[in-house]
Amino acid sequence: MRRIQKPGDIDIIPAGVDGSWEDDGDCHILRLSLQPTLLHDVAAELGRDPSKTDLLPSLQVRDTRIEAIGWAVKADLEAAVPSDSLYIDLLAHALAVRLIELAGSGSRLPEIPKEQKLSARQLRIVTDFIETNLDRKLHLADLAVVVGVSLTRFKSLFRNSTGVPVHQYVIRRRVEYARSLIMTTTMPASEVALAAGFSHQSHMASTMRRLLGQTPGEIARHAEQFRRIL
């Protein structure tokens, strides 16, 4: 076939399908790949039979949700500082959910009502787990296992319980922990960044500037001035 590509065109190519193409002019393509196991697991979580949830080759699809996910991935790839791994997990999971919807009727799956939340015990367990493990990479699957629910349900239940998506909650806790260390210890900024789970010092600095309006250096200077007054 011969076609005219336009910005926003989406091609869905299932694993194992061979194909090739030639472009008559310069173009930029964002290629996103998902492991088949992710689609299998998400289909099972959504109550679909994974063996009957087959993707079909589809060319020049128009889908605002997939396009939004693509733009979010592109922005993260081009950012000077990468996002938290939880954010990437959320994007991958959202893409898997949408592909499974398209493999079925194409209609959006029902969302968990906002009144459904984690129990007080589940919320305490998962937030304690997050606090204990701020110094390491956290993944959605790990957090879902901690509270004993599917990954799909965990995303919605956590947001219903805290008012924010899990990746935003974790990054705020990293920032608050880093600020506490800066204000109460003499740890070098590089060590503070690692202790709070940031990939490096500049990642911590840019995140703190965005959320707090202050850099680690400014926080340290204010803390030193306060100690001198005391």
NORDA-V300329 format. One record per residue. N is the residue number from 1. OMEGA is omega in radians with two decimals (* if undefined). BURIAL is 1 if it has 9 or more other ideal C-beta (glycine too) atoms within 8 Angstrom, else 0. Layout:
N;OMEGA;BURIAL  N;OMEGA;BURIAL
//
This chain:
1;3.08;0  2;-3.03;0  3;3.05;0  4;3.12;0  5;3.08;0  6;3.09;0  7;-3.12;0  8;3.07;0  9;-3.12;1  10;3.03;1  11;3.10;0  12;-3.08;1  13;3.13;0  14;3.10;1  15;3.09;0  16;3.12;0  17;3.14;0  18;3.09;0  19;3.09;0  20;3.11;0  21;3.05;0  22;3.12;0  23;3.14;0  24;-3.13;0  25;3.11;0  26;3.09;0  27;3.11;0  28;-3.10;0  29;3.03;0  30;-3.11;0  31;3.13;0  32;3.14;0  33;3.09;0  34;3.05;1  35;3.10;0  36;3.14;0  37;3.11;0  38;3.11;1  39;3.13;1  40;-3.09;1  41;-3.12;1  42;3.10;1  43;3.14;1  44;3.12;1  45;-3.10;1  46;3.12;1  47;3.09;0  48;3.05;1  49;-3.09;0  50;-3.11;1  51;-3.14;0  52;3.14;0  53;-3.10;1  54;3.04;0  55;3.07;1  56;3.08;0  57;-3.13;1  58;-3.09;0  59;3.11;1  60;3.06;0  61;3.03;1  62;-3.13;0  63;-3.05;1  64;-3.12;0  65;3.10;0  66;3.14;1  67;3.12;1  68;3.09;0  69;3.13;1  70;3.11;1  71;3.13;0  72;3.10;1  73;-3.14;1  74;-3.14;1  75;-3.14;0  76;3.12;1  77;-3.09;0  78;-3.12;0  79;3.12;0  80;3.14;0  81;-3.11;1  82;3.11;0  83;3.06;1  84;-3.11;1  85;3.12;1  86;-3.14;1  87;3.11;1  88;3.08;1  89;-3.12;1  90;3.13;1  91;3.13;1  92;-3.14;1  93;3.13;1  94;3.12;1  95;3.12;1  96;3.13;1  97;-3.10;1  98;3.11;1  99;3.12;1  100;3.07;1  101;-3.13;1  102;3.12;1  103;3.09;1  104;-3.12;1  105;-3.09;0  106;-3.14;0  107;-3.11;0  108;3.12;0  109;-3.13;0  110;3.14;0  111;3.09;0  112;-3.14;0  113;-3.08;0  114;-3.13;0  115;3.09;0  116;-3.08;0  117;2.98;0  118;3.05;1  119;3.13;0  120;3.13;0  121;3.14;0  122;-3.13;1  123;3.12;1  124;-3.12;0  125;-3.06;1  126;3.11;1  127;3.05;0  128;3.12;0  129;3.12;1  130;-3.13;1  131;-3.11;1  132;-3.03;0  133;3.13;0  134;-3.08;1  135;-3.14;0  136;3.10;0  137;3.11;0  138;3.14;1  139;-3.11;1  140;-3.09;1  141;3.14;0  142;-3.10;0  143;3.11;1  144;3.12;1  145;-3.11;0  146;-3.10;1  147;3.04;1  148;3.08;0  149;3.11;1  150;-3.12;0  151;-3.13;1  152;3.13;1  153;-3.10;1  154;-3.13;1  155;-3.08;1  156;-3.11;1  157;3.13;1  158;3.12;1  159;3.09;1  160;-3.06;1  161;-3.04;1  162;-3.12;1  163;3.13;0  164;3.04;0  165;-3.04;1  166;-3.10;1  167;3.09;1  168;3.10;0  169;-3.10;1  170;-3.10;1  171;3.08;1  172;3.11;1  173;3.08;1  174;-3.13;1  175;-3.12;1  176;3.13;0  177;3.11;1  178;3.12;1  179;3.12;1  180;3.13;0  181;-3.14;1  182;-3.06;1  183;-3.02;1  184;-3.14;0  185;3.07;0  186;3.14;0  187;3.04;1  188;-3.10;0  189;-3.14;1  190;3.12;0  191;3.09;0  192;-3.13;1  193;-3.13;1  194;-3.12;1  195;-3.13;1  196;3.06;1  197;3.08;1  198;-3.08;1  199;3.07;0  200;-3.02;0  201;-3.12;1  202;3.07;0  203;3.11;1  204;-3.08;1  205;-3.11;1  206;-3.14;1  207;3.13;1  208;3.10;1  209;-3.12;1  210;-3.05;0  211;-3.07;1  212;-3.07;1  213;3.14;0  214;3.06;1  215;3.07;0  216;3.13;1  217;3.13;0  218;3.11;0  219;-3.14;1  220;3.14;1  221;3.11;0  222;3.13;1  223;3.14;1  224;3.10;0  225;3.13;0  226;3.13;0  227;3.13;0  228;3.11;0  229;3.12;0  230;*;0
//
